[in-house]
Every structure is written in structure tokens, then in C-alpha cells.
């Protein structure tokens, strides 16, 4: 079994969280890809894991955070 670990992902359900002034920019600046994720970003990872292309991947937690947990950019 595998799992997907999304990072800061803007969805309809949590839109109010990201209405805090400056929060979106602050979180985006902490990611390697310089943006928040969207539902499609996480869905693409899940679809890959469900596909035959991922048949040899087992017991993994796949980080789908856009690099949020890589550490500060220098």
C-alpha cells in the first residue's frame, strides 16, 4: 500500500484558510515550486500510484507538497 502526503493545497473546502492576508505568498515562498498546490496536483500523483506504471512501488509515502518540506531556499 502507498500513500500520498499533500502539502499546502488550496481546495474549495479550505479556501477560507488561505484568505488570511499574506499567507498564500508566505507558504508559496517556502516551496521549491514557489506556489501552493491545487487538487489536480495531488490527483495526478494519486492517479500515477493507481496506474500500472507504479506497479513496483510499494509501502511508500509520496510527498506531493511542491517541495514544502525541503528546507529554506538560499
Buried (B, 14 or more C-beta within 10 A) or exposed (E): EBEBEBBBBBEEEEEEEBEEEEEBEEBBEBBEEEBBBEEEBBEEBBEBBEEEEBEEEEEEEBBBBBBBEEEEEE
